[in-house]
Amino acid sequence: MMIKLTCMLRRKEGLTPAEFHAYWRDVHGPLIANSSAANYVIRYEQNARPLSDYRDDDDRSGYDGVTVQWFESMESYYAHMGEDDFPAMMEDIAKFLDTDSLDMVLTEETRIVIDGDVG
């Protein structure tokens, strides 16, 4: 049974959309990928809101992106949080995310409704 952690992200106040996306892509992504906690992650996705969707740099409507992490099981999900470098990842999150508005959900077993060629 596959477990997915989906997080809806809003950037920290004071960051422009471009600054947020650059930090998420160039700093936080590699931090996750190179962590020992990543040994438990099957897939890590960063789904960024297009910069062309923002009205301006002060646009705080909606979410700035969605991240999805895939785990083999709930045991793997909990194990990744027990790694020594997990606290460093959580500290990094506070540097670029509005942690008060961080929404997340754990899900299992994807039900595919439409499966067309997105190619």
N, C-alpha and C positions, 0 to 999 in steps of 0.2 A: 504494500500500500504506500503510495507516494504522498508525502506531506508537502504542502506549499505554504510559505509565509509570504503574504502579500502586504506591502506597506504603502500607504498613500502619503506622499511627502509634500510638505510646505517648507519653503526656504525660511531661514532665519531673517528676521527684520534687519534691514541695513545692507543686505546682499541684493545685487541686481540679478535678474534671471540669468544673464550670461555668466556672472561670477558664481552663482549657485551651480549651474550645470558644469562649469569647468572644474570646480572643486569636487563635485560628486564623481565626475568622470576620471579626473587626473590624480586625485589624492585619495578619496575614500574608496573608490573601486579597487585600486591596487592594494590598499591596506587590507581590504577584505580578502582579495585573491591570494595574498602572500601570508595570511595568518594561519596559525595551526588550527583555528576553528574551521577554516575552509576544507580541512580534511573530511568534514562531515557534510559538506554542501555538494550536491550533485550538479546544480546549476545555479548561477546568480545572474539575474537580468536587471538592467537599468533601462527603464522605459521613460525617456525624457519628453516633457511637453515641448513642442516646437517653439523656438524663440519667436517665430512669426505669429504665434497665437497670442502673445502679450500685447496689450495696448501701448505700454511704455514700461520703463524700468520700475515704476511704482505700482504696477498692476499686481495686486495680491489676491485676485479672484481665483477660485479653484485651487487645484493642486499643481505642483511643479513637476511631479513625476510619480512613477510607481516602481517599486522594486519588488522582485519576486525571487525568493530563494527556495530551491527544491531540496528536500531531504528524503532519504530512503524510508525513514520511520520517525515516530515520535521520540524514540530513544536517541536517534541521531540528532534530532532537533535540540533536545535537552543537553546532549553531550557537547554540542558546539558551544553552548553557553558556559560550559564548565571549563573551557580551555583557558590557560593563563593569560592569553592576549585578548580575550573577549572584553575585559574592562577597557582596554585601550580603544577598541572599536566603538564602544559606547561613549567614551569621552570625545572621540572624533565626531560622532553624530551631533553632539551639542555645538560644534563649531559651525555647522552649516544648515542644520534643520531646526525648525520651530518644534521643539519636542513636546510642547503643550498641545499641539494639534496633530501629532503623529497618530494616524489611524492604521491599525493592522488587523489581519485576520488569518488564522490557520485554517487550511482547507485540505481535503483529501479527494481522491478519485474524481478526476475531471470528467464531466459529462459534456461531450462534444455535440453541439446542436447543428452547426453548419461547419463543413470542412471542405471549403473550396480552395482552389489554387491561388495563393497569394503572391506568387512568384516572380 
